[in-house]
C-alpha cells in the first residue's frame, strides 16, 4: 500500500530537493510512497489526504497548530537532516510515524 508523505515549508522550494532525495531513497529501498512539498497555506486544504506530515525546520513553530488541524502524525524534520538533504533519514522518520 502506498504511503503518502507531505512536507510542509514556507514556500515549497528548498523542500522540493528533499522530496527528490526521499523519493530516490524510497526507490532504492523498494518502498511505495508518494511525497510532495507544499507551503502551509496550500497544505491546510489537503491534510486529510496524507498519512504523515513533516515540517521543515524553518516552520517548526507551526507544529502545535497543525496538530490541532489533523489526527495524522506531525513532526519536524531535524535541521541537520533537512539542511544536508538526507533523504533516507527523512523517509525513515516519516515511515516510523505512520500507524
C-alpha angles and dihedrals in degrees: 000000000000116000116216117214123185121197115201123201139151099270108355097242109105091033091060088069090057090047089057092048092047091049091050090050091049091053092051089049092045092238119151107227142151113210127183137168121220137172114249095254091055095039094057090068095056107034092118091059095064134073096214136008121213122191126212111239091247090066100039088122086073094061099094092044093050092050089060090054099053143028090217119105114271124193140162118242110237111254094238092052092047098043094046093044094237097178097175093053093046090049092050090050091052094046092048090059098050112100 
